[in-house]
Amino acid sequence: MNLDVMEFLRRFLQHVLPTGFMKVRYYGFLNPCSSVPLDKIRTLIEMACGSEIVCREPKLEPVSPATCPHCGGKLKYMYSVLPFMMTPKGFG
């Protein structure tokens, strides 16, 4: 894609925070090192709002075993070969 210089700068500067702003990645109870349990946070929110928070449990459906497209037999998972595991000579 070819862009005019001003259009490139406009798009680039949309990702720059204004002076005085700080990017916050992990703060408060979302911090991985937070010692406050989520149940306590949920209770405090319920008390402040005056309504109960309903957490829905995910519906997990059983997975049918993989079958061979030719004979219909069950397949057994052995391992995965990921791109970073490959070497120039083949499997490493």
Backbone atoms as SQL, in Angstrom:
CREATE TABLE atoms (id INTEGER PRIMARY KEY, chain TEXT, resi INTEGER, resn TEXT, atom TEXT, x REAL, y REAL, z REAL);
INSERT INTO atoms VALUES
  (1, 'A', 1, 'MET', 'N', 0.854, -1.171, 0.000),
  (2, 'A', 1, 'MET', 'CA', 0.000, 0.000, 0.000),
  (3, 'A', 1, 'MET', 'C', 0.899, 1.233, 0.000),
  (4, 'A', 2, 'ASN', 'N', 0.640, 2.122, -0.891),
  (5, 'A', 2, 'ASN', 'CA', 1.354, 3.397, -0.943),
  (6, 'A', 2, 'ASN', 'C', 0.506, 4.462, -0.270),
  (7, 'A', 3, 'LEU', 'N', 1.142, 5.230, 0.612),
  (8, 'A', 3, 'LEU', 'CA', 0.445, 6.295, 1.327),
  (9, 'A', 3, 'LEU', 'C', 1.183, 7.607, 1.140),
  (10, 'A', 4, 'ASP', 'N', 0.411, 8.655, 1.136),
  (11, 'A', 4, 'ASP', 'CA', 0.982, 9.999, 1.173),
  (12, 'A', 4, 'ASP', 'C', 1.654, 10.181, 2.532),
  (13, 'A', 5, 'VAL', 'N', 2.681, 10.980, 2.605),
  (14, 'A', 5, 'VAL', 'CA', 3.415, 11.187, 3.859),
  (15, 'A', 5, 'VAL', 'C', 2.493, 11.661, 4.971),
  (16, 'A', 6, 'MET', 'N', 1.635, 12.617, 4.669),
  (17, 'A', 6, 'MET', 'CA', 0.738, 13.146, 5.704),
  (18, 'A', 6, 'MET', 'C', -0.257, 12.091, 6.180),
  (19, 'A', 7, 'GLU', 'N', -0.753, 11.234, 5.280),
  (20, 'A', 7, 'GLU', 'CA', -1.685, 10.170, 5.673),
  (21, 'A', 7, 'GLU', 'C', -0.974, 9.141, 6.548),
  (22, 'A', 8, 'PHE', 'N', 0.276, 8.809, 6.203),
  (23, 'A', 8, 'PHE', 'CA', 1.053, 7.880, 7.029),
  (24, 'A', 8, 'PHE', 'C', 1.238, 8.447, 8.438),
  (25, 'A', 9, 'LEU', 'N', 1.639, 9.712, 8.534),
  (26, 'A', 9, 'LEU', 'CA', 1.833, 10.332, 9.846),
  (27, 'A', 9, 'LEU', 'C', 0.535, 10.400, 10.631),
  (28, 'A', 10, 'ARG', 'N', -0.574, 10.686, 9.963),
  (29, 'A', 10, 'ARG', 'CA', -1.868, 10.745, 10.641),
  (30, 'A', 10, 'ARG', 'C', -2.208, 9.385, 11.242),
  (31, 'A', 11, 'ARG', 'N', -2.032, 8.335, 10.447),
  (32, 'A', 11, 'ARG', 'CA', -2.332, 6.979, 10.946),
  (33, 'A', 11, 'ARG', 'C', -1.382, 6.571, 12.062),
  (34, 'A', 12, 'PHE', 'N', -0.117, 6.898, 11.924),
  (35, 'A', 12, 'PHE', 'CA', 0.875, 6.552, 12.939),
  (36, 'A', 12, 'PHE', 'C', 0.578, 7.256, 14.258),
  (37, 'A', 13, 'LEU', 'N', 0.265, 8.539, 14.193),
  (38, 'A', 13, 'LEU', 'CA', 0.043, 9.322, 15.411),
  (39, 'A', 13, 'LEU', 'C', -1.247, 8.960, 16.137),
  (40, 'A', 14, 'GLN', 'N', -2.127, 8.198, 15.510),
  (41, 'A', 14, 'GLN', 'CA', -3.319, 7.726, 16.210),
  (42, 'A', 14, 'GLN', 'C', -2.955, 6.730, 17.314),
  (43, 'A', 15, 'HIS', 'N', -1.746, 6.151, 17.238),
  (44, 'A', 15, 'HIS', 'CA', -1.305, 5.170, 18.234),
  (45, 'A', 15, 'HIS', 'C', -0.438, 5.783, 19.327),
  (46, 'A', 16, 'VAL', 'N', -0.180, 7.090, 19.258),
  (47, 'A', 16, 'VAL', 'CA', 0.648, 7.771, 20.250),
  (48, 'A', 16, 'VAL', 'C', -0.271, 8.411, 21.291),
  (49, 'A', 17, 'LEU', 'N', 0.010, 8.134, 22.577),
  (50, 'A', 17, 'LEU', 'CA', -0.806, 8.697, 23.654),
  (51, 'A', 17, 'LEU', 'C', -0.482, 10.174, 23.855),
  (52, 'A', 18, 'PRO', 'N', -1.475, 10.972, 24.235),
  (53, 'A', 18, 'PRO', 'CA', -1.211, 12.391, 24.519),
  (54, 'A', 18, 'PRO', 'C', -0.266, 12.550, 25.705),
  (55, 'A', 19, 'THR', 'N', 0.354, 13.706, 25.811),
  (56, 'A', 19, 'THR', 'CA', 1.279, 13.996, 26.903),
  (57, 'A', 19, 'THR', 'C', 0.558, 13.868, 28.243),
  (58, 'A', 20, 'GLY', 'N', 1.182, 13.170, 29.173),
  (59, 'A', 20, 'GLY', 'CA', 0.604, 13.008, 30.499),
  (60, 'A', 20, 'GLY', 'C', -0.197, 11.723, 30.648),
  (61, 'A', 21, 'PHE', 'N', -0.551, 11.065, 29.556),
  (62, 'A', 21, 'PHE', 'CA', -1.278, 9.804, 29.639),
  (63, 'A', 21, 'PHE', 'C', -0.289, 8.656, 29.755),
  (64, 'A', 22, 'MET', 'N', -0.717, 7.592, 30.425),
  (65, 'A', 22, 'MET', 'CA', 0.132, 6.426, 30.593),
  (66, 'A', 22, 'MET', 'C', -0.658, 5.189, 30.193),
  (67, 'A', 23, 'LYS', 'N', -0.022, 4.320, 29.448),
  (68, 'A', 23, 'LYS', 'CA', -0.679, 3.080, 29.044),
  (69, 'A', 23, 'LYS', 'C', -0.707, 2.139, 30.242),
  (70, 'A', 24, 'VAL', 'N', -1.875, 1.639, 30.572),
  (71, 'A', 24, 'VAL', 'CA', -2.032, 0.754, 31.721),
  (72, 'A', 24, 'VAL', 'C', -2.372, -0.632, 31.201),
  (73, 'A', 25, 'ARG', 'N', -1.501, -1.581, 31.504),
  (74, 'A', 25, 'ARG', 'CA', -1.754, -2.945, 31.055),
  (75, 'A', 25, 'ARG', 'C', -2.318, -3.794, 32.186),
  (76, 'A', 26, 'TYR', 'N', -1.672, -3.758, 33.317),
  (77, 'A', 26, 'TYR', 'CA', -2.105, -4.552, 34.456),
  (78, 'A', 26, 'TYR', 'C', -2.195, -3.628, 35.659),
  (79, 'A', 27, 'TYR', 'N', -3.403, -3.430, 36.159),
  (80, 'A', 27, 'TYR', 'CA', -3.592, -2.503, 37.260),
  (81, 'A', 27, 'TYR', 'C', -4.718, -3.010, 38.135),
  (82, 'A', 28, 'GLY', 'N', -4.588, -2.818, 39.413),
  (83, 'A', 28, 'GLY', 'CA', -5.658, -3.166, 40.339),
  (84, 'A', 28, 'GLY', 'C', -5.888, -4.662, 40.448),
  (85, 'A', 29, 'PHE', 'N', -7.156, -5.063, 40.506),
  (86, 'A', 29, 'PHE', 'CA', -7.454, -6.477, 40.713),
  (87, 'A', 29, 'PHE', 'C', -7.172, -7.308, 39.461),
  (88, 'A', 30, 'LEU', 'N', -6.931, -6.680, 38.319),
  (89, 'A', 30, 'LEU', 'CA', -6.580, -7.427, 37.114),
  (90, 'A', 30, 'LEU', 'C', -5.093, -7.777, 37.068),
  (91, 'A', 31, 'ASN', 'N', -4.319, -7.220, 37.967),
  (92, 'A', 31, 'ASN', 'CA', -2.896, -7.508, 38.041),
  (93, 'A', 31, 'ASN', 'C', -2.704, -8.974, 38.414),
  (94, 'A', 32, 'PRO', 'N', -1.820, -9.701, 37.723),
  (95, 'A', 32, 'PRO', 'CA', -1.601, -11.109, 38.053),
  (96, 'A', 32, 'PRO', 'C', -1.136, -11.337, 39.492),
  (97, 'A', 33, 'CYS', 'N', -0.517, -10.333, 40.109),
  (98, 'A', 33, 'CYS', 'CA', -0.028, -10.485, 41.482),
  (99, 'A', 33, 'CYS', 'C', -1.045, -10.012, 42.520),
  (100, 'A', 34, 'SER', 'N', -2.249, -9.678, 42.103),
  (101, 'A', 34, 'SER', 'CA', -3.263, -9.189, 43.028),
  (102, 'A', 34, 'SER', 'C', -3.641, -10.284, 44.018),
  (103, 'A', 35, 'SER', 'N', -3.744, -9.918, 45.285),
  (104, 'A', 35, 'SER', 'CA', -4.077, -10.893, 46.318),
  (105, 'A', 35, 'SER', 'C', -5.574, -10.884, 46.654),
  (106, 'A', 36, 'VAL', 'N', -6.355, -10.032, 45.989),
  (107, 'A', 36, 'VAL', 'CA', -7.787, -9.954, 46.259),
  (108, 'A', 36, 'VAL', 'C', -8.503, -11.012, 45.422),
  (109, 'A', 37, 'PRO', 'N', -9.226, -11.939, 46.061),
  (110, 'A', 37, 'PRO', 'CA', -9.936, -12.968, 45.285),
  (111, 'A', 37, 'PRO', 'C', -11.113, -12.374, 44.509),
  (112, 'A', 38, 'LEU', 'N', -11.410, -12.959, 43.361),
  (113, 'A', 38, 'LEU', 'CA', -12.495, -12.458, 42.520),
  (114, 'A', 38, 'LEU', 'C', -13.854, -12.554, 43.210),
  (115, 'A', 39, 'ASP', 'N', -14.026, -13.526, 44.109),
  (116, 'A', 39, 'ASP', 'CA', -15.295, -13.623, 44.843),
  (117, 'A', 39, 'ASP', 'C', -15.522, -12.382, 45.705),
  (118, 'A', 40, 'LYS', 'N', -14.472, -11.875, 46.329),
  (119, 'A', 40, 'LYS', 'CA', -14.602, -10.669, 47.155),
  (120, 'A', 40, 'LYS', 'C', -14.944, -9.461, 46.273),
  (121, 'A', 41, 'ILE', 'N', -14.311, -9.358, 45.121),
  (122, 'A', 41, 'ILE', 'CA', -14.591, -8.254, 44.198),
  (123, 'A', 41, 'ILE', 'C', -16.032, -8.316, 43.728),
  (124, 'A', 42, 'ARG', 'N', -16.496, -9.524, 43.388),
  (125, 'A', 42, 'ARG', 'CA', -17.876, -9.705, 42.947),
  (126, 'A', 42, 'ARG', 'C', -18.854, -9.272, 44.045),
  (127, 'A', 43, 'THR', 'N', -18.550, -9.637, 45.304),
  (128, 'A', 43, 'THR', 'CA', -19.403, -9.267, 46.427),
  (129, 'A', 43, 'THR', 'C', -19.441, -7.757, 46.613),
  (130, 'A', 44, 'LEU', 'N', -18.297, -7.094, 46.513),
  (131, 'A', 44, 'LEU', 'CA', -18.249, -5.637, 46.673),
  (132, 'A', 44, 'LEU', 'C', -19.031, -4.929, 45.564),
  (133, 'A', 45, 'ILE', 'N', -18.951, -5.442, 44.344),
  (134, 'A', 45, 'ILE', 'CA', -19.711, -4.841, 43.237),
  (135, 'A', 45, 'ILE', 'C', -21.200, -5.026, 43.468),
  (136, 'A', 46, 'GLU', 'N', -21.604, -6.216, 43.935),
  (137, 'A', 46, 'GLU', 'CA', -23.016, -6.469, 44.224),
  (138, 'A', 46, 'GLU', 'C', -23.528, -5.532, 45.306),
  (139, 'A', 47, 'MET', 'N', -22.712, -5.294, 46.351),
  (140, 'A', 47, 'MET', 'CA', -23.135, -4.411, 47.430),
  (141, 'A', 47, 'MET', 'C', -23.258, -2.973, 46.930),
  (142, 'A', 48, 'ALA', 'N', -22.351, -2.540, 46.068),
  (143, 'A', 48, 'ALA', 'CA', -22.366, -1.168, 45.573),
  (144, 'A', 48, 'ALA', 'C', -23.522, -0.928, 44.601),
  (145, 'A', 49, 'CYS', 'N', -23.824, -1.918, 43.774),
  (146, 'A', 49, 'CYS', 'CA', -24.877, -1.754, 42.757),
  (147, 'A', 49, 'CYS', 'C', -26.249, -2.146, 43.272),
  (148, 'A', 50, 'GLY', 'N', -26.284, -2.987, 44.275),
  (149, 'A', 50, 'GLY', 'CA', -27.566, -3.423, 44.807),
  (150, 'A', 50, 'GLY', 'C', -28.226, -4.519, 43.989),
  (151, 'A', 51, 'SER', 'N', -27.471, -5.169, 43.123),
  (152, 'A', 51, 'SER', 'CA', -28.034, -6.274, 42.349),
  (153, 'A', 51, 'SER', 'C', -27.018, -7.403, 42.302),
  (154, 'A', 52, 'GLU', 'N', -27.526, -8.602, 42.070),
  (155, 'A', 52, 'GLU', 'CA', -26.681, -9.787, 42.077),
  (156, 'A', 52, 'GLU', 'C', -26.036, -9.976, 40.708),
  (157, 'A', 53, 'ILE', 'N', -24.777, -10.366, 40.713),
  (158, 'A', 53, 'ILE', 'CA', -24.066, -10.670, 39.477),
  (159, 'A', 53, 'ILE', 'C', -24.226, -12.154, 39.215),
  (160, 'A', 54, 'VAL', 'N', -24.730, -12.474, 38.045),
  (161, 'A', 54, 'VAL', 'CA', -24.928, -13.871, 37.677),
  (162, 'A', 54, 'VAL', 'C', -23.820, -14.273, 36.708),
  (163, 'A', 55, 'CYS', 'N', -23.046, -15.269, 37.108),
  (164, 'A', 55, 'CYS', 'CA', -21.977, -15.776, 36.250),
  (165, 'A', 55, 'CYS', 'C', -22.472, -17.045, 35.583),
  (166, 'A', 56, 'ARG', 'N', -22.500, -17.001, 34.269),
  (167, 'A', 56, 'ARG', 'CA', -22.955, -18.181, 33.540),
  (168, 'A', 56, 'ARG', 'C', -21.808, -19.160, 33.375),
  (169, 'A', 57, 'GLU', 'N', -22.083, -20.416, 33.623),
  (170, 'A', 57, 'GLU', 'CA', -21.085, -21.459, 33.419),
  (171, 'A', 57, 'GLU', 'C', -21.075, -21.816, 31.944),
  (172, 'A', 58, 'PRO', 'N', -19.889, -21.999, 31.380),
  (173, 'A', 58, 'PRO', 'CA', -19.838, -22.357, 29.964),
  (174, 'A', 58, 'PRO', 'C', -20.415, -23.754, 29.740),
  (175, 'A', 59, 'LYS', 'N', -21.149, -23.889, 28.652),
  (176, 'A', 59, 'LYS', 'CA', -21.717, -25.190, 28.307),
  (177, 'A', 59, 'LYS', 'C', -20.705, -25.951, 27.476),
  (178, 'A', 60, 'LEU', 'N', -20.159, -26.995, 28.052),
  (179, 'A', 60, 'LEU', 'CA', -19.179, -27.814, 27.354),
  (180, 'A', 60, 'LEU', 'C', -19.857, -29.052, 26.800),
  (181, 'A', 61, 'GLU', 'N', -19.788, -29.192, 25.508),
  (182, 'A', 61, 'GLU', 'CA', -20.365, -30.364, 24.877),
  (183, 'A', 61, 'GLU', 'C', -19.258, -31.386, 24.672),
  (184, 'A', 62, 'PRO', 'N', -19.576, -32.669, 24.857),
  (185, 'A', 62, 'PRO', 'CA', -18.534, -33.685, 24.671),
  (186, 'A', 62, 'PRO', 'C', -18.066, -33.710, 23.212),
  (187, 'A', 63, 'VAL', 'N', -16.770, -33.884, 23.056),
  (188, 'A', 63, 'VAL', 'CA', -16.177, -33.908, 21.728),
  (189, 'A', 63, 'VAL', 'C', -16.169, -35.346, 21.225),
  (190, 'A', 64, 'SER', 'N', -16.673, -35.546, 20.022),
  (191, 'A', 64, 'SER', 'CA', -16.656, -36.890, 19.464),
  (192, 'A', 64, 'SER', 'C', -15.233, -37.217, 19.017),
  (193, 'A', 65, 'PRO', 'N', -14.818, -38.467, 19.167),
  (194, 'A', 65, 'PRO', 'CA', -13.450, -38.822, 18.791),
  (195, 'A', 65, 'PRO', 'C', -13.242, -38.660, 17.286),
  (196, 'A', 66, 'ALA', 'N', -12.014, -38.281, 16.924),
  (197, 'A', 66, 'ALA', 'CA', -11.689, -38.122, 15.505),
  (198, 'A', 66, 'ALA', 'C', -11.720, -39.476, 14.823),
  (199, 'A', 67, 'THR', 'N', -12.211, -39.486, 13.604),
  (200, 'A', 67, 'THR', 'CA', -12.292, -40.739, 12.851),
  (201, 'A', 67, 'THR', 'C', -11.552, -40.599, 11.529),
  (202, 'A', 68, 'CYS', 'N', -11.086, -41.723, 11.019),
  (203, 'A', 68, 'CYS', 'CA', -10.387, -41.768, 9.747),
  (204, 'A', 68, 'CYS', 'C', -11.389, -41.513, 8.624),
  (205, 'A', 69, 'PRO', 'N', -11.072, -40.622, 7.678),
  (206, 'A', 69, 'PRO', 'CA', -12.013, -40.348, 6.596),
  (207, 'A', 69, 'PRO', 'C', -12.171, -41.524, 5.636),
  (208, 'A', 70, 'HIS', 'N', -11.235, -42.459, 5.640),
  (209, 'A', 70, 'HIS', 'CA', -11.299, -43.585, 4.704),
  (210, 'A', 70, 'HIS', 'C', -12.008, -44.803, 5.289),
  (211, 'A', 71, 'CYS', 'N', -11.575, -45.249, 6.492),
  (212, 'A', 71, 'CYS', 'CA', -12.149, -46.479, 7.056),
  (213, 'A', 71, 'CYS', 'C', -13.134, -46.223, 8.187),
  (214, 'A', 72, 'GLY', 'N', -13.151, -45.010, 8.754),
  (215, 'A', 72, 'GLY', 'CA', -14.075, -44.700, 9.838),
  (216, 'A', 72, 'GLY', 'C', -13.581, -45.113, 11.210),
  (217, 'A', 73, 'GLY', 'N', -12.343, -45.625, 11.316),
  (218, 'A', 73, 'GLY', 'CA', -11.787, -46.041, 12.602),
  (219, 'A', 73, 'GLY', 'C', -11.412, -44.842, 13.460),
  (220, 'A', 74, 'LYS', 'N', -11.328, -45.064, 14.780),
  (221, 'A', 74, 'LYS', 'CA', -10.955, -43.984, 15.696),
  (222, 'A', 74, 'LYS', 'C', -9.484, -43.651, 15.538),
  (223, 'A', 75, 'LEU', 'N', -9.179, -42.339, 15.560),
  (224, 'A', 75, 'LEU', 'CA', -7.801, -41.876, 15.481),
  (225, 'A', 75, 'LEU', 'C', -7.296, -41.546, 16.872),
  (226, 'A', 76, 'LYS', 'N', -6.031, -41.842, 17.116),
  (227, 'A', 76, 'LYS', 'CA', -5.415, -41.557, 18.408),
  (228, 'A', 76, 'LYS', 'C', -4.446, -40.394, 18.234),
  (229, 'A', 77, 'TYR', 'N', -4.585, -39.345, 19.060),
  (230, 'A', 77, 'TYR', 'CA', -3.699, -38.188, 18.997),
  (231, 'A', 77, 'TYR', 'C', -2.352, -38.567, 19.574),
  (232, 'A', 78, 'MET', 'N', -1.307, -38.343, 18.809),
  (233, 'A', 78, 'MET', 'CA', 0.044, -38.673, 19.272),
  (234, 'A', 78, 'MET', 'C', 0.811, -37.404, 19.653),
  (235, 'A', 79, 'TYR', 'N', 0.964, -36.441, 18.736),
  (236, 'A', 79, 'TYR', 'CA', 1.672, -35.203, 19.015),
  (237, 'A', 79, 'TYR', 'C', 1.424, -34.222, 17.879),
  (238, 'A', 80, 'SER', 'N', 1.825, -32.988, 18.088),
  (239, 'A', 80, 'SER', 'CA', 1.705, -31.944, 17.082),
  (240, 'A', 80, 'SER', 'C', 3.094, -31.516, 16.651),
  (241, 'A', 81, 'VAL', 'N', 3.215, -31.153, 15.392),
  (242, 'A', 81, 'VAL', 'CA', 4.456, -30.594, 14.887),
  (243, 'A', 81, 'VAL', 'C', 4.173, -29.130, 14.589),
  (244, 'A', 82, 'LEU', 'N', 4.772, -28.244, 15.378),
  (245, 'A', 82, 'LEU', 'CA', 4.565, -26.818, 15.227),
  (246, 'A', 82, 'LEU', 'C', 5.701, -26.212, 14.411),
  (247, 'A', 83, 'PRO', 'N', 5.464, -25.065, 13.773),
  (248, 'A', 83, 'PRO', 'CA', 6.500, -24.479, 12.908),
  (249, 'A', 83, 'PRO', 'C', 7.838, -24.263, 13.590),
  (250, 'A', 84, 'PHE', 'N', 7.845, -23.858, 14.860),
  (251, 'A', 84, 'PHE', 'CA', 9.115, -23.605, 15.524),
  (252, 'A', 84, 'PHE', 'C', 9.867, -24.888, 15.837),
  (253, 'A', 85, 'MET', 'N', 9.210, -26.044, 15.703),
  (254, 'A', 85, 'MET', 'CA', 9.854, -27.325, 15.966),
  (255, 'A', 85, 'MET', 'C', 10.553, -27.871, 14.724),
  (256, 'A', 86, 'MET', 'N', 10.306, -27.250, 13.600),
  (257, 'A', 86, 'MET', 'CA', 10.883, -27.731, 12.343),
  (258, 'A', 86, 'MET', 'C', 12.326, -27.253, 12.208),
  (259, 'A', 87, 'THR', 'N', 13.157, -28.099, 11.621),
  (260, 'A', 87, 'THR', 'CA', 14.537, -27.743, 11.307),
  (261, 'A', 87, 'THR', 'C', 14.687, -27.822, 9.794),
  (262, 'A', 88, 'PRO', 'N', 15.733, -27.240, 9.242),
  (263, 'A', 88, 'PRO', 'CA', 15.908, -27.316, 7.790),
  (264, 'A', 88, 'PRO', 'C', 15.986, -28.745, 7.270),
  (265, 'A', 89, 'LYS', 'N', 16.442, -29.690, 8.100),
  (266, 'A', 89, 'LYS', 'CA', 16.596, -31.081, 7.665),
  (267, 'A', 89, 'LYS', 'C', 15.290, -31.868, 7.803),
  (268, 'A', 90, 'GLY', 'N', 14.297, -31.318, 8.424),
  (269, 'A', 90, 'GLY', 'CA', 13.049, -32.045, 8.655),
  (270, 'A', 90, 'GLY', 'C', 12.634, -31.928, 10.098),
  (271, 'A', 91, 'PHE', 'N', 12.106, -32.997, 10.659),
  (272, 'A', 91, 'PHE', 'CA', 11.676, -32.971, 12.053),
  (273, 'A', 91, 'PHE', 'C', 12.889, -32.998, 12.949),
  (274, 'A', 92, 'GLY', 'N', 12.809, -32.222, 14.022),
  (275, 'A', 92, 'GLY', 'CA', 13.978, -32.144, 14.901),
  (276, 'A', 92, 'GLY', 'C', 13.614, -32.476, 16.231);
